[in-house]
Amino acid sequence: MSAPPHVAVVLLNWNGRTFLEQFMPSVLAATYGNYTVYLADNASTDDSVAWVQEQYPVVHILQSPQNLGYAGGYNFFLRQVEADYYVLLNSDIEVQPDWLAPLVALLEQDHHIAACQPKILSWHKRGSFEYAGAAGGWIDALGYPFSRGRVFDTVETDTGQYDEAAPVFWASGAAFFVRAAVFHEMGGFDESFFAHQEEIDLCWRMQRLGYRVYACPQSVVYHVGGGTLPAGSPRKVYLNFRNNLVMLVKNMPLSELLWKLPIRMALDALSAWKELLQGKPAYWRAVFQAHLDFADWWLRASGKYQAPHPSLSGWYSGSVVWQYFVKRRRHFSQIVHRK
């Protein structure tokens, strides 16, 4: 009897001793028969590496001499890891003992699926979805990401409404399950993103090549969230706005960009001025800097644009901004499946 596919569970760490103490036991308690746990340390200055080496010698340690961010860090570390599947797991996640088997089974039964994610619930409020991915990511026609179970700041209670495995546009980087061969075929993440939305960009690129991305709710994890960059921090705002615009130019055909990009940038500016009027100048500056750096990136880009893309799963052809802020439709099902 052949061994099950080998899964490498790779936890990217940066000064995460507290989370590792809390959640490493659950990661090592998985019941799947063939997995290896790696701590991929992004130049931490705390004692998290020494602590893991002492407490859990079974964990393989990988170290970078500098903090390469999420995108560059995982690209660097995964070049050193051989496995059939990778799980890119945040250190602030508690997993269930049986969480790996459903993810493996899903991809083993359909080799067109390149990546998937578990159902991500809130660690603080366990009956609710968690912001970073919820039950699988979607995107609207203007490039705004949202999730089954989370639209902007509205997070749904989990009542089993998304308990069927389903194709989505993107899988969350908090618990990103991917075929190792496809990850390397795609060249990994775009390292210029540093952090935030690089997983959406990768999933978009995979879909353009004919791969599919899925949500696998039979696997459940609990995410603390905001462990490295808290919500609303200027750095996080900057990265989200800049990276999203870069992603659109990389993946949309020019015929769509010509009219969608001006709308997007106008909506970004509206958001920035709204926050400024509410007494948040750092938010305004972050968006302004994001637009400046995006413009600089675009001027330096190769000028190669994509052909019209094939049918994409998890693509909402309308505007989630219009539905949420004007129509006041707060839940995924009210927007995507409205009558």
Secondary structure, 3 states (H helix, E strand, C coil): CCCCCCEEEEEEECCCHHHHHHHHHHHHCCCCCCEEEEEEECCCCCCHHHHHHHHCCCCEEEECCCCCHHHHHHHHHHCCCCCCEEEEEECCEEECCCCHHHHHHHHHHCCCEEEEEEEEEECCCCCEECCCCCCCEEEECCCCEEECCEECCEECECCCCCCCCEEECECCCCEEEEEHHHHHHCCCCCHHHCCCCHHHHHHHHHHHCCCEEEEEEEEEEEECCCCCCCCCCHHHHHHHHHHHHHHHHHHCEHHHHHHHHHHHHHHHHHHHHHHHHCCCHHHHHHHHHHHHHHHHHHHHCCCCCECCCCCCCCEECCCHHHHHHHCCCCCHHHHHCCC
